[in-house]
């Protein structure tokens, strides 16, 4: 994908019936494999309750989710 100009991949890191926190190890593996050549953006299940945990655990700068801001 990098060779085709893709700069970011949005992924949940696992099956859609799993929580984002259940996929941390796979997401960490993807981030390590990407080696800053492409951004792995965690998404699907990221919300205001877990966004800090996702960012801190995975060491990412970007996430995608719904209800990230508590209103």
Number of C-alpha atoms within 10 A of each C-alpha: 10 11 7 6 8 11 13 13 14 14 16 24 24 15 10 10 6 13 15 22 16 13 15 18 13 13 21 17 13 15 20 11 12 14 11 10 14 16 19 26 18 27 20 18 20 23 19 15 13 14 20 13 13 20 15 11 13 16 11 15 11 13 18 17 14 11 13 16 10 7 5
